[in-house]
């Protein structure tokens, strides 16, 4: 149902809650007011705070101060400041104050004003010596005047002056971070033409930016300039360009591009070669990728197991088992052997489809070829069996794993604990959890949460609370998932006060509480006649920044009527319709 109008702030919500409070407290309906102080108190750290303490209102001045400090935090002497780089061209114009830079003697020296530089294009900078302009370049970079610094580099280039290379590198990176790709590219070109040798990281940042912007030809030009400058491209450089070519659907061009690079003496990077083959397979089919694979061998680019593993993974993810067989045959024909990654990839695909006989065969082959299964291998098998409900076989593999001195990790144990809880064997899961303390991988928050949720699903909240207490004693703090499991469990057994106490603790810690949690607790409290406590929960919901919906208000009204206050229920219904929380045609039978 669409609500035509809601109060724009928490103040409006609180006013409604005050109306609800006044209606019930006039009749002394103090039902469910006392918070539970039983076993759940172990979750509380100190005395509970008032609901008003969780309002979380932000002081505007403090907010602005935080933003200012955040901007200033990155400014360090001698490093490029990026926060001022978003200034537009008008803001670039420097005032009439003089630029102060460090001279060689470590003293401060005044230079000519910079204001005329921006307005005239050349200005006073054109009359400066190379040494002076480089001092100004370093100063403007340190002060975050990136656009002014970029302009200065162009002026120096036109007057055959060599800019300070280290400042240019910092300037390029800074311009890229503020999305000034064209200026960064221009500065890099000037740096290279001036005889500077850029570092590979900076060059790859520019190449990646050009590819992302669709300027593929400029990226290729820069690739050539890198080779001449002494900063040789690496696999990341080539990968960026090849991926960009495929994004532009230039499949044939990408293959030819890589061949040309190999002819020019480019090292046959296996990573780049693998990326190329995988992209060809994805866009042109397996047959074409195998053809390219064979063709590349004539250029000294030979496939390895990693290359084939990428094809195995690609074909299996798409369920093309016939193509996977072809890939494996090609792998063997090149006198290569599958490794543990190859087998694990095959096992994952087989287990996800329930092909247990084939999975057993793969495991046997691994042992016969002395490619012994690892903990990852067994985790794949155990996880797949647990998902299909084959817990007995999963435990058998766990035993086999231990017998072969392949020690389980926390993923193995968490998988088994989850499967036991899913099969309603929570007590057995608790036994596994307790035994973990004697192993090399003690339980974490996921292990505890799984068991706590298992008991909560069964409504055994005493056990869930005890496990939570043990969790805290072992130095592991409950998280939101822990709290949600407890809330759900307490509501399931009609212990609304305990569930409300958890919500209160979450609000005290400023945790994000889902509206569904509030709804569950309010419904539970109202069904047990604890209207005042339900209103308190709704108040905490508002103060936490979440607005109650029609269902929550309707639940409260019905609970009021059920408590014998028919007149108050009608009054609340009328007010909520006036506030447009409920529609005008809302009907309730009291």
Secondary structure, DSSP 8 states (H G I E B T S, - for coil): ---S---SSHHHHHHHHHHHHHHHHTTT---S-S---SGGGGG--SS---GGGG-----HHHHHHHHHHHHHTT--TTS---TTTT--HHHHS--SS--EEE-TTS-EEE---SHHHHHHSSGGGGGS-HHHHHHHHHHHHHTT-HHHHHHHHHHHHHTT----HHHHHHHHHHHHHTT-HHHHHHHHHHHHHTT----HHHHHHHHHHHHHTT-HHHHHHHHHHHHHHT----HHHHHHHHHHHHHTT-HHHHHHHHHHHHHTT----HHHHHHHHHHHHHHH-HHHHHHHHHHHGGGT----HHHHHHHHHHHHHTT-HHHHHHHHHHHHHTT----HHHHHHHHHHHHHTT-HHHHHHHHHHHHHTT----HHHHHHHHHHHHHTT-HHHHHHHHHHHHHTT----HHHHHHHHHHHHHTT-HHHHHHHHHHGGGSSS---HHHHHHHHHHHHHHT-HHHHHHHHHHHHHTT----HHHHHHHHHHHHHTT-HHHHHHHHHHHHHTT----HHHHHHHHHHHHHTT-HHHHHHHHHHHHHTT----HHHHHHHHHHHHHTT-HHHHHHHHHHHHHTTSS-TT-----
